[in-house]
């Protein structure tokens, strides 16, 4: 039996991990092409960036990220409202004091 090439081995690994056939093919072909480079081709970089972005989104949703942000935003809005009310009361008190001195 013929030995599998590195590109077909990578292709099979990517397919088993759930990547689409065209993406797995383009990544394995780009990495299997001849010489080794210091940095991978642009196509591979973009696929890796997309996969990282998706993994981050999955992790964020799994840990309740959107709900946490929503709660934090509500708390921040309440704090801003409270501080604005304090400023308003202080301004009104100052205005009353100035009016009484006249």
Secondary structure, 3 states (H helix, E strand, C coil): CCCCCHHHHHHHHHHHCCCCHHHHHHHHHHHHCCCCCCCCCHHHHHHHHHHHHHHHHHHHHHCCHHHHHHHHHHHHHHHHHHHHHHHHHHHHHHHHHHHHHC
